[in-house]
Amino acid sequence: MDEEEEEMGEREEEGKEQVDEVVEEVEERGRKEQERERAPGRAAADSGNEGEEPSVVERSEQKANGDGGLGRGASAQAGQSRAAAKKKRAKAAPFQFTMRDLELLAFLGRHRLATAEQLQRRFSLTESKAYARLRGLRARRLIRHERDVPGPGIFLATRGGLRLSDVDLAEASFSLATLRHDLAVADVAIELEREGRWLFSERELRRAIAEGYGDDYRIECRESGTGRTLRHLPDLAVNDPDGSAWTAVEVELTQKRSERTRSILSGYRSAREGLQGVLYVVPSETARRRIEGLGRKVGLDGRLQVIRQGEPAGPALEAIARSGEESEHRRTAAEERRRAEQEERARREAEFRARQEELGREEAAAREAQEREEARLPNRLRRAVRGY
């Protein structure tokens, strides 16, 4: 094993130790918080047992058993057995933190939120395994489960989960007004990431711009009605493997004003070099035709693909890439023609200058020959020749 492999192994061990330390810290914090939550209840239960009359349930148990003491003893034994069984189950199957849990936390941090079904698809988990992982992460306060939303609820990464997964983003919030859009963006991101594509979320793009290196992904949109210039970021930015080009992904489930959509498409048409094209995800065929029509009006139709929600995005991105390659080929061919024309023009100018210089030399030689001939003649004949 060479020094480089040893260094890589040491780095991996250090990374694992750091993960273990953070996990232990988060688990210890969760245990302390749970103990603080249970402490008032236990104190109240201990202080209120003496001098109280038996409840209706206890009296019924006493009547059924014939002896209040034996009934309470049986009930206490049953409670202890249930607690022991629960503790035994927890001890028999402890939660083992894995690298997939880190990836799950990173996905939630980057894309804001997701449902259990989406996480199940993203990480190829069965339903039981997905909920087992989510329960374990939630018990350690690495994620939170929001139930007051339509459907079975959504999951978001907490500050501890973001820190553990090394996602340098703020803890996300959610809005019911944008929840449908956020989940649709997550669906597209799941499909593309499962295909192995390299993409950035809008949260990551905003963070990059704040740090001063993400301006290439931001376009300027000039609204024709108001004359204002607005800056716009796509919902997703899909990069080529070598990072030389990227494609914008827009999920538009609610129709914008035509002026606003046209200004966005115009901004993409005049974007900086590196943008291959734009993929729009829309909810209906009518919306598809509308976006395609606006794209033709601004001259973006060759680099614009529109699909309906639920259709695969991969083929559309490949079509944009092919269109970009064809445009690049056309641009390269035009540059080659222009370069050839410039070279031909320069060659002709060089030939013309060479011919002019040759004619000048011939005229100078003729003048010198004439002067030599005149020098041989007598003065009288010279004057006669000149006068002639």
C-alpha positions in Angstrom: 0.0 0.0 0.0 1.5 3.4 -1.0 1.4 6.6 1.0 -1.6 8.0 -0.9 -3.7 5.0 -0.1 -2.7 5.1 3.5 -3.6 8.8 3.7 -7.0 8.1 2.1 -7.6 5.3 4.6 -6.7 7.7 7.5 -9.1 10.3 6.1 -11.9 7.8 5.9 -11.3 6.7 9.5 -11.2 10.3 10.7 -14.5 10.9 8.8 -16.1 7.9 10.5 -15.0 9.0 13.9 -16.4 12.5 13.3 -19.7 11.1 12.2 -19.8 8.8 15.3 -19.0 11.8 17.6 -21.8 13.9 16.1 -24.3 11.0 16.3 -23.4 10.4 19.9 -23.8 14.1 20.7 -27.2 14.3 19.0 -28.4 11.1 20.7 -27.2 12.4 24.1 -29.1 15.6 23.5 -32.2 13.8 22.6 -32.0 11.5 25.6 -31.6 14.5 27.9 -34.6 16.3 26.4 -36.8 13.1 26.7 -35.8 12.8 30.4 -36.7 16.4 31.0 -40.1 15.9 29.3 -40.8 12.7 31.4 -39.6 14.1 34.7 -42.7 16.3 35.5 -45.0 13.4 34.7 -43.1 11.0 37.0 -43.0 13.5 39.9 -46.7 14.2 39.6 -47.5 10.4 39.5 -45.3 9.7 42.6 -46.7 12.6 44.7 -50.3 11.8 43.9 -50.5 8.1 44.6 -50.9 8.5 48.4 -54.3 9.2 49.9 -56.2 8.9 46.6 -59.3 6.9 46.2 -59.1 4.1 43.6 -60.4 5.2 40.1 -63.3 3.6 38.3 -61.0 1.3 36.4 -59.2 0.3 39.6 -62.5 -0.4 41.4 -63.7 -2.5 38.5 -60.4 -4.5 38.6 -60.8 -4.9 42.4 -64.3 -6.2 41.9 -63.3 -8.6 39.2 -60.3 -9.9 41.2 -62.1 -9.9 44.6 -59.2 -8.2 46.3 -58.1 -4.6 45.6 -54.5 -5.3 46.5 -54.2 -8.3 44.3 -55.8 -6.4 41.4 -53.4 -3.5 41.7 -50.5 -5.9 41.9 -51.6 -7.7 38.8 -52.1 -4.4 36.9 -48.6 -3.3 38.0 -47.1 -6.6 37.0 -48.8 -6.3 33.6 -47.4 -2.8 33.1 -43.9 -3.8 34.1 -44.0 -6.8 31.7 -45.1 -4.5 28.9 -42.4 -2.0 29.7 -39.8 -4.9 29.9 -41.0 -6.3 26.6 -40.7 -2.9 24.9 -37.3 -2.4 26.3 -36.3 -5.8 25.2 -37.5 -5.1 21.6 -35.6 -1.9 21.6 -32.4 -3.6 22.8 -32.8 -6.5 20.4 -33.0 -4.2 17.4 -31.0 -1.1 18.0 -30.9 1.7 15.3 -27.7 1.4 13.3 -26.7 4.6 11.6 -25.6 4.1 8.0 -24.2 6.1 5.1 -27.6 5.9 3.4 -29.0 7.8 6.4 -26.4 10.6 5.7 -27.5 10.6 2.0 -31.2 10.8 3.1 -30.4 13.7 5.4 -28.5 15.5 2.7 -31.3 15.0 0.2 -33.8 16.6 2.7 -31.4 19.4 3.4 -30.8 20.2 -0.3 -34.3 19.9 -1.6 -36.1 21.3 1.5 -38.7 18.5 2.1 -40.0 15.1 0.9 -42.6 12.5 1.7 -41.9 9.0 2.9 -42.9 7.6 -0.5 -40.5 9.9 -2.3 -37.6 9.0 0.0 -38.6 5.3 -0.5 -38.2 5.8 -4.3 -35.1 7.9 -4.1 -33.1 5.4 -2.0 -34.7 2.1 -3.3 -36.2 1.2 0.1 -39.2 -1.0 1.0 -42.0 0.7 2.8 -41.1 -1.0 6.2 -37.4 -0.1 5.9 -38.1 3.5 4.9 -40.3 4.0 7.9 -37.8 2.3 10.2 -35.1 4.6 9.0 -37.3 7.7 9.4 -38.4 6.6 12.9 -34.8 6.2 14.0 -33.7 9.5 12.5 -36.7 11.3 14.1 -36.0 9.7 17.5 -32.6 11.2 17.3 -34.0 14.6 16.3 -32.2 14.6 13.0 -35.5 15.1 11.0 -38.9 16.3 11.9 -42.3 15.1 10.7 -44.9 17.7 9.7 -48.4 16.1 9.8 -50.6 19.2 9.4 -50.4 19.0 5.6 -52.5 17.2 3.0 -51.5 13.6 2.8 -49.5 11.5 5.1 -47.1 14.3 6.0 -43.6 15.5 5.0 -40.1 15.2 6.5 -37.6 18.0 6.9 -34.0 17.9 8.1 -33.3 19.6 11.4 -30.2 21.7 12.3 -28.6 18.6 13.7 -29.3 16.6 10.6 -27.9 19.3 8.4 -24.8 19.4 10.5 -24.4 15.7 10.5 -24.8 15.4 6.7 -22.4 18.3 6.1 -25.0 20.4 4.2 -24.1 24.0 4.7 -27.6 25.4 4.5 -30.1 26.9 6.9 -32.9 24.7 8.4 -35.7 24.7 5.9 -39.3 25.8 6.4 -42.3 25.1 4.3 -45.5 26.8 3.2 -48.8 25.2 2.3 -49.0 27.6 -0.7 -45.8 26.2 -2.3 -46.0 22.6 -0.9 -47.4 21.1 -4.2 -44.6 22.9 -6.2 -41.9 21.8 -3.8 -43.0 18.2 -3.9 -43.1 18.3 -7.7 -39.6 19.6 -7.9 -38.5 16.9 -5.5 -40.1 14.3 -7.9 -38.0 15.6 -10.8 -34.9 15.7 -8.7 -35.4 12.1 -7.6 -35.7 10.9 -11.2 -32.6 12.8 -12.3 -30.5 11.8 -9.4 -31.4 8.1 -9.8 -30.1 8.5 -13.3 -26.8 9.7 -12.0 -27.1 13.3 -13.1 -25.3 16.1 -11.3 -27.7 18.8 -10.2 -28.1 21.8 -7.9 -31.3 22.8 -6.1 -32.5 26.3 -5.8 -31.4 26.4 -2.2 -27.9 25.5 -3.2 -27.8 28.1 -6.0 -28.9 30.8 -3.6 -26.2 29.8 -1.2 -23.6 29.8 -4.0 -24.7 33.3 -5.1 -24.4 34.6 -1.5 -20.9 33.3 -1.4 -20.0 34.9 -4.7 -19.6 32.0 -7.2 -23.1 31.2 -8.6 -23.9 34.1 -10.9 -23.6 31.9 -14.0 -26.9 30.2 -13.0 -28.8 33.5 -12.5 -30.5 35.1 -15.5 -31.8 38.7 -15.9 -35.5 39.1 -17.0 -36.7 42.4 -18.4 -40.4 42.8 -18.3 -41.7 44.6 -21.4 -44.7 46.1 -19.6 -42.9 47.7 -16.6 -39.4 47.9 -17.9 -38.1 46.4 -14.7 -35.1 44.0 -14.7 -35.6 41.0 -12.4 -33.2 38.3 -11.5 -34.4 34.7 -11.7 -33.1 31.3 -10.6 -34.3 27.9 -12.0 -35.9 25.3 -9.7 -33.0 22.9 -10.6 -29.8 23.3 -12.6 -28.6 20.0 -14.2 -24.9 20.1 -15.1 -23.0 18.1 -17.7 -20.5 15.6 -16.3 -17.5 17.8 -17.1 -19.3 21.0 -15.8 -18.9 22.8 -19.1 -22.6 23.3 -19.7 -25.9 23.2 -17.8 -29.7 22.9 -18.3 -32.3 24.9 -16.4 -35.4 23.0 -15.1 -38.6 25.0 -14.4 -41.6 23.4 -12.7 -44.6 25.5 -13.5 -47.8 24.1 -12.0 -49.6 27.4 -11.7 -49.8 29.5 -14.8 -47.9 32.8 -14.7 -48.7 35.9 -16.6 -47.6 35.7 -20.3 -45.4 38.8 -19.9 -43.6 37.2 -16.9 -43.1 33.8 -18.7 -41.9 35.6 -21.9 -39.4 37.6 -19.9 -38.0 34.5 -18.3 -37.7 32.7 -21.6 -36.1 35.8 -23.1 -33.6 35.8 -20.2 -32.7 32.2 -20.9 -32.2 33.0 -24.6 -29.8 35.8 -23.8 -28.1 33.9 -20.9 -24.4 33.6 -20.6 -22.4 30.9 -22.4 -22.8 27.5 -20.9 -26.6 27.2 -20.9 -27.7 24.4 -23.2 -31.4 24.9 -22.8 -34.5 24.9 -20.6 -36.8 22.1 -19.5 -40.3 23.0 -18.4 -42.5 20.7 -16.4 -46.2 21.6 -16.7 -49.5 20.0 -15.5 -51.5 19.8 -18.8 -51.3 19.7 -22.6 -52.7 23.2 -22.8 -49.9 24.5 -20.6 -47.4 22.7 -22.8 -48.7 24.3 -26.0 -48.7 27.7 -24.3 -45.0 27.5 -23.2 -43.9 26.1 -26.6 -45.7 29.0 -28.3 -44.0 31.6 -26.1 -40.6 29.9 -26.7 -41.0 30.2 -30.5 -41.9 33.9 -30.2 -38.7 34.7 -28.2 -36.5 32.4 -30.5 -35.8 29.7 -27.9 -37.8 26.9 -29.5 -34.7 24.9 -30.5 -33.4 24.8 -27.0 -36.7 24.4 -25.2 -38.4 21.2 -24.1 -41.7 21.0 -22.4 -43.1 17.8 -20.7 -46.2 17.1 -18.6 -45.9 16.3 -15.0 -45.2 12.6 -14.6 -43.4 12.2 -17.9 -39.7 11.2 -17.8 -37.4 14.1 -17.8 -34.3 12.2 -19.0 -35.2 12.0 -22.7 -36.1 15.7 -22.8 -32.7 16.6 -21.3 -31.0 14.4 -23.9 -32.9 16.2 -26.7 -31.7 19.5 -25.3 -28.2 18.2 -25.2 -28.5 17.1 -28.9 -29.9 20.5 -29.8 -27.0 22.1 -28.0 -24.5 19.9 -29.8 -26.1 20.7 -33.2 -26.0 24.4 -32.3 -22.4 24.0 -31.3 -21.6 22.2 -34.6 -23.4 25.0 -36.6 -21.6 27.6 -34.6 -18.3 25.9 -35.1 -19.0 25.4 -38.9 -19.9 29.1 -39.2 -16.7 30.1 -37.4 -14.7 27.8 -39.6 -16.3 29.4 -42.7 -15.6 32.9 -41.4 -12.0 31.9 -40.6 -11.6 30.5 -44.1 -13.0 33.6 -45.7 -10.7 35.8 -43.6 -7.7 33.6 -44.6 -8.7 33.8 -48.3 -9.1 37.6 -48.1 -5.7 37.9 -46.4 -4.1 35.7 -49.1 -5.6 37.8 -51.9 -4.4 41.0 -50.2 -0.9 39.6 -49.8 -0.8 38.6 -53.4 -2.0 42.0 -54.5 0.6 43.7 -52.3 3.3 41.3 -53.8 2.2 42.2 -57.3 2.3 45.9 -56.6 5.8 45.6 -55.2 6.9 43.6 -58.2 5.5 46.2 -60.6 7.2 48.9 -58.6 10.5 47.1 -58.9 10.0 46.7 -62.6 9.3 50.4 -63.1 12.3 51.3 -61.0 14.5 49.0 -63.1 13.2 50.5 -66.3 13.9 54.0 -65.1 17.4 53.0 -64.1 18.0 51.5 -67.5 16.7 54.6 -69.3 19.0 56.8 -67.2 22.0 54.7 -68.0 21.3 54.8 -71.8 20.9 58.6 -71.6 24.1 58.9 -69.7 26.0 57.3 -72.7 24.7 59.9 -75.2 26.4 63.2 -76.0 24.9 66.2 -74.3 23.4 67.5 -77.6 21.7 64.2 -78.4 20.7 63.9 -74.7 18.9 67.2 -75.0 17.4 66.3 -78.3 16.1 62.9 -76.9 14.7 64.7 -73.9 13.2 67.4 -76.0 11.7 64.8 -78.3 
